[in-house]
Amino acid sequence: MAKRIMIAVVGAGIGSLAGLLASFLGAGNVALIVGAAIGAAIPLLALGPPGK
C-alpha cells in the first residue's frame, strides 16, 4: 500500500510539472491542479486493483 501512495505522489509531482508548462503556455492555474490529479490517477489505474 505504501508503494502505491509513493507512486501517486510522484505521479502528482510529474503531472503538476506538466500542468506548470500548460499554465505557462496560457491555460491558467487550474492546469496545475488538473495535471496533478491526472498524474496521480493514471499510475494507479494502470496498476489495477491491489492484492494480485
C-alpha angles and dihedrals in degrees: 000000000000091000090055091051091050091049090050092050093049091046090051090052093050091045092051089052089054088047090051089056090050090048090051089052091055107271094120133236093297087075089070093057095042092047092051093048093049092044091053095045102046098063092047092050091047093052093054127211118342122249103052 
